[in-house]
Amino acid sequence: MNDDELIYKKSKLRTEIEDLLKEKGITLERRISLMNLDSGEVTYFDDYADALAFMKGKKGRWYLTTPGLRRTKEK
């Protein structure tokens, strides 16, 4: 096992659920998204500190998301 596997090992049930979601075109998004509501620009960050540092001095309307689900296939 490498360091990443020691820190975060998925249970069998979690893996099964993620596989079922993937079949439906849904994946887990572990990053934080910042979206400019005026231009549609989207930028991704690994943590809130990076996202907030990026926002310093930015103008416009921005929306910050938490990690969550993302649709990967078009219906």
SULWO-V397544 format. One record per residue. PHI is phi as a letter, one per 40 degrees, with the letter a starting at -180 (none if undefined). D_LAST is the distance of its C-alpha to the last C-alpha in Angstrom with 1 decimal. Layout:
# SULWO-V397544
PHI_D_LAST, PHI_D_LAST
This chain:
# SULWO-V397544
none_38.2, c_37.6, c_37.8, c_34.1, c_34.0, c_37.0, c_35.5, b_32.1, b_31.7, c_28.7, c_29.5, d_28.4, c_26.4, c_24.6, c_23.7, c_22.4, c_20.2, c_18.9, c_18.2, c_16.3, c_14.1, c_13.7, c_12.6, c_9.7, g_8.9, b_11.3, b_14.7, c_17.9, b_19.0, c_22.8, c_23.7, c_24.4, b_22.6, b_24.6, b_22.8, c_24.9, c_23.8, c_25.8, b_24.7, g_21.3, c_23.0, b_21.8, b_24.3, b_24.2, b_27.2, c_28.4, a_30.5, c_31.4, d_34.7, c_33.1, c_30.7, c_33.6, c_35.8, c_33.2, c_33.2, d_37.0, g_38.0, c_34.5, b_34.2, g_31.4, c_28.9, b_27.2, b_24.9, b_25.4, b_22.9, c_23.9, d_22.4, a_19.4, c_15.8, b_13.3, c_9.5, b_9.6, b_6.4, c_3.8, c_0.0
